């Protein structure tokens, strides 16, 4: 198989952008559900424990039935996944939900979306990612758009709960670390493998450092369970999986900038289903974020460090060394001989 065919098979930028946009819409819908649950007796700690547990169990069942090879990892990589899931992802979950339990959802989302700036800075400084004009312009537009669409010009940050603001900043940092570690893991494994072990170790952490199986002894009603299942599936499993698929095709910086569509999605959901108004500045902010994503997609910058391309190269090298053997799956060149 020639290089072009391998790249067409494994490296699909448009698919990456589409997955991240869908993830942003899912995350937007779950924030409001989480806020509702907090006002009806569910603590952020309890919700996070249920969220990562249900998500990991559902994904384990799916992979066992459809892609059992995706559950295989090298034992030597276990500490890395423990860091990715047991520390980074576990902290992403609680810092974000704790923030929205203490401050306005719009403010929490705005603070969390400082993460793209952190990701871009690290990638350009340490991973030699090219700081192109399109990328820097898109980053600036997305941050400005988030500021406007979240209505932050009306938010008095100094009067908000300081612990909530600090939790939001911690969430941005943890999300940046989680995204960067996830990209590095996808140099070896497919996105769903990476997500499964991130969720698994996050669930283990939340059963070690919080009351184990707390949800089994609590008398949650049907509405509360419905909300928690929604957050687990539509707010966790689906968007985190799609986000990693996006990172797999367009890398962390582009994916995190594209994910700033989340506050726009939240505003549109509130406008369409909750009857909330959108001010002119919010509409302008939404347009800025949308334009930033279009700018990224239109630039079509090549990048040899895209995870999908790295694994495609590994498959090609593996096949050149084993010409008589059947074509491997995504993980085979790294798990096999």
C-alpha positions in Angstrom: 0.0 0.0 0.0 1.5 3.3 -1.0 1.9 6.3 1.3 -0.9 8.4 -0.2 -3.4 5.5 0.2 -2.3 4.9 3.8 -2.8 8.6 4.7 -6.2 8.7 3.0 -7.3 5.7 5.0 -6.1 6.9 8.4 -5.8 10.7 8.2 -9.1 12.5 7.6 -9.0 16.1 8.8 -12.6 16.9 7.9 -13.8 13.9 9.9 -11.7 15.2 12.8 -13.4 18.7 12.7 -16.8 17.1 12.4 -16.2 14.9 15.5 -15.0 17.8 17.6 -18.0 19.9 16.6 -20.4 17.1 17.6 -18.5 16.7 20.9 -18.9 20.4 21.7 -22.7 20.2 21.1 -22.9 17.2 23.5 -20.8 18.9 26.2 -23.0 22.0 25.9 -26.2 20.0 26.6 -24.7 18.2 29.6 -23.6 21.4 31.5 -27.2 22.5 32.1 -28.2 18.9 33.2 -25.4 18.9 35.7 -26.4 22.2 37.1 -30.0 20.8 37.5 -28.7 17.8 39.3 -26.7 19.9 41.7 -29.8 21.8 42.6 -31.7 18.6 43.3 -29.5 16.9 45.8 -26.6 15.4 43.7 -23.1 16.5 44.7 -20.4 17.0 42.1 -18.4 14.2 43.7 -21.3 11.7 43.4 -22.0 12.7 39.8 -18.4 12.3 38.7 -18.2 8.9 40.2 -21.3 7.7 38.4 -20.2 9.5 35.2 -16.9 7.8 34.8 -18.1 4.4 36.1 -21.1 4.1 33.7 -19.1 5.4 30.8 -16.2 2.9 31.3 -18.7 0.0 31.7 -20.6 0.9 28.5 -17.4 1.3 26.5 -16.0 -1.9 27.8 -19.1 -3.8 26.7 -19.0 -2.2 23.3 -15.3 -2.9 22.7 -15.7 -6.5 24.0 -18.5 -7.1 21.4 -17.2 -5.2 18.5 -13.4 -4.5 18.8 -11.8 -6.8 21.4 -8.3 -6.1 20.0 -8.8 -2.4 21.1 -8.6 -3.5 24.8 -5.0 -4.7 24.4 -2.2 -2.5 25.7 1.4 -3.1 26.6 1.8 -3.6 30.4 4.7 -1.1 30.3 2.1 1.6 29.3 -0.1 1.0 32.3 1.6 3.8 34.4 1.0 6.2 31.6 -2.7 5.4 31.4 -2.9 5.6 35.2 -1.6 9.2 34.9 -3.9 10.0 32.0 -7.1 8.6 33.5 -6.5 8.2 37.3 -5.1 11.7 37.6 -5.7 14.0 34.6 -9.2 12.8 33.6 -10.4 12.3 37.2 -9.4 15.9 38.0 -10.9 17.3 34.8 -14.3 15.8 35.8 -14.4 17.1 39.3 -12.9 20.5 38.8 -15.3 21.4 36.0 -18.4 20.2 37.8 -17.3 21.7 41.1 -16.8 25.0 39.3 -20.3 25.1 37.8 -21.7 24.2 41.2 -20.1 27.4 42.7 -20.2 29.9 39.8 -22.3 30.6 36.7 -22.1 27.9 34.0 -21.1 30.6 31.4 -18.2 31.8 33.6 -17.0 28.2 34.2 -17.1 27.5 30.5 -15.2 30.7 29.7 -12.5 29.9 32.3 -12.1 26.3 31.1 -11.6 27.5 27.5 -8.3 29.0 28.5 -7.2 25.4 27.8 -6.6 26.0 24.0 -4.1 28.7 24.8 -2.3 26.4 27.2 -2.3 23.6 24.7 -1.1 25.8 21.9 1.7 27.3 24.0 3.0 23.8 25.1 2.7 22.3 21.6 4.6 25.1 19.9 7.2 25.3 22.7 7.8 21.6 23.4 6.5 19.7 20.4 7.7 22.0 17.7 4.2 22.6 16.3 4.3 25.4 13.7 2.8 28.7 14.9 1.1 29.5 11.7 -0.8 32.8 11.1 -4.1 30.9 10.6 -3.7 29.0 13.8 -2.8 32.0 15.9 -5.6 34.0 14.4 -8.1 31.2 15.0 -6.9 31.0 18.7 -7.4 34.7 19.2 -10.8 34.7 17.6 -12.0 31.7 19.5 -11.0 33.2 22.9 -12.6 36.5 22.0 -15.7 34.7 20.8 -16.0 32.7 24.0 -15.7 35.9 26.0 -18.6 37.5 24.1 -20.9 34.5 23.7 -20.7 33.6 27.4 -21.7 37.1 28.3 -18.5 37.5 30.3 -18.7 41.3 29.9 -21.6 41.2 32.3 -19.9 38.8 34.7 -18.1 40.4 37.7 -15.3 37.9 38.2 -14.0 39.6 41.4 -17.4 39.2 43.0 -17.8 35.5 42.2 -17.0 32.6 44.5 -13.2 32.5 44.5 -13.0 28.7 45.1 -15.3 28.3 42.0 -13.0 30.5 39.9 -9.9 28.5 41.1 -11.7 25.3 40.2 -12.4 26.6 36.8 -8.7 27.5 36.3 -7.7 24.1 37.5 -10.2 22.5 35.1 -8.6 24.4 32.2 -5.1 23.2 33.2 -6.3 19.6 33.7 -8.1 19.5 30.4 -5.0 20.8 28.6 -2.8 18.1 30.3 -5.4 15.4 29.5 -5.6 16.5 25.9 -1.9 16.5 25.4 -1.4 13.2 27.1 -4.2 11.7 25.0 -2.5 12.9 21.8 0.8 11.3 22.9 -1.0 8.0 23.7 -2.6 8.0 20.3 0.9 7.7 18.7 0.6 4.1 19.8 -3.1 3.3 20.3 -6.4 4.2 18.6 -8.7 6.9 20.2 -11.2 4.5 21.7 -8.5 2.4 23.4 -7.0 5.6 24.9 -10.5 6.7 26.1 -11.4 3.4 27.6 -8.3 3.2 29.8 -8.6 6.9 30.7 -12.2 6.2 31.9 -11.3 3.0 33.6 -8.5 4.5 35.7 -10.6 7.6 36.4 -13.3 5.3 37.7 -10.8 3.4 39.9 -9.5 6.6 41.3 -13.0 7.8 42.2 -13.7 4.5 44.0 -10.5 4.8 46.0 -10.6 8.5 47.0 -14.4 8.8 47.4 -16.9 6.5 49.0 -16.8 3.3 47.0 -20.0 2.4 45.1 -21.8 5.4 46.8 -24.4 5.3 44.1 -25.6 1.8 45.1 -26.5 3.0 48.6 -28.1 6.3 47.7 -31.8 6.6 47.2 -31.8 8.5 43.9 -35.2 8.8 42.2 -35.9 8.1 38.5 -35.4 11.7 37.4 -32.0 11.9 39.1 -30.8 8.6 37.6 -32.0 9.8 34.2 -30.0 12.9 34.5 -26.9 11.1 35.6 -27.2 8.5 32.8 -27.6 11.4 30.3 -24.4 13.1 31.6 -22.6 9.7 31.5 -23.4 9.0 27.9 -24.2 12.2 26.1 -21.9 14.4 28.3 -19.0 12.0 28.7 -18.7 8.8 26.7 -19.8 10.2 23.3 -18.1 13.7 23.4 -14.8 12.5 25.0 -14.6 9.7 22.4 -15.4 12.0 19.5 -13.0 14.6 20.8 -10.2 12.0 20.9 -11.1 11.0 17.3 -10.8 14.6 16.4 -7.3 14.9 18.1 -6.4 11.7 16.2 -6.9 13.5 12.9 -6.2 17.2 13.6 -4.0 17.3 16.8 -4.7 18.9 20.1 -4.4 22.6 19.2 -6.8 22.5 16.4 -9.2 20.2 18.2 -9.2 22.4 21.4 -9.9 25.6 19.4 -12.7 23.9 17.5 -14.2 22.7 20.8 -14.8 26.4 21.8 -18.0 25.9 19.9 -19.4 24.5 23.2 -20.5 27.9 24.6 -22.1 28.8 21.3 -24.0 25.5 21.3 -25.0 26.1 24.9 -26.4 29.5 23.9 -28.3 28.1 21.0 -29.8 25.4 23.1 -30.9 27.9 25.7 -32.3 30.1 22.9 -34.2 27.3 21.1 -35.5 25.3 24.1 -35.4 27.6 27.1 -36.5 30.8 25.5 -33.4 32.8 26.5 -32.4 35.9 24.6 -29.2 36.2 22.6 -27.7 39.7 22.7 -25.9 41.2 19.7 -22.5 40.8 21.3 -23.2 37.1 21.9 -24.1 36.6 18.3 -21.0 38.4 17.3 -18.9 36.2 19.6 -20.5 33.1 18.1 -19.7 34.3 14.6 -16.1 34.8 15.6 -15.7 31.3 16.9 -17.4 29.8 13.8 -15.1 31.8 11.6 -12.0 30.6 13.6 -13.1 26.9 12.9 -13.6 27.7 9.2 -10.2 29.4 9.1 -8.6 26.3 10.5 -10.3 24.0 8.1 -9.6 26.1 5.1 -5.9 26.4 5.9 -5.4 22.6 5.4 -2.0 22.7 7.0 -0.1 19.5 6.7 1.4 18.0 9.9 3.5 14.9 10.1 2.8 14.6 13.9 -0.9 13.9 13.5 -1.5 10.7 15.5 -3.4 9.0 12.7 -0.5 9.6 10.3 2.1 8.4 12.8 0.2 5.1 13.3 -0.3 4.8 9.5 3.4 5.1 9.1 3.9 2.4 11.8 1.5 0.1 9.9 3.4 0.7 6.7 6.7 -0.1 8.3 5.3 -3.2 9.9 4.0 -4.4 6.6 7.3 -3.9 4.9 9.0 -6.1 7.5 6.2 -8.8 7.3 5.0 -8.8 3.7 3.5 -12.3 3.9 1.3 -11.6 6.9 -2.3 -10.2 6.9 -2.7 -6.4 7.2 -2.8 -5.5 10.9 -5.3 -3.4 12.8 -4.5 0.0 14.2 -2.7 -1.3 17.3 -1.1 -4.4 15.8 2.2 -2.9 14.7 2.8 -1.7 18.3 1.4 -4.7 20.2 2.7 -7.3 17.8 6.2 -8.4 17.0 
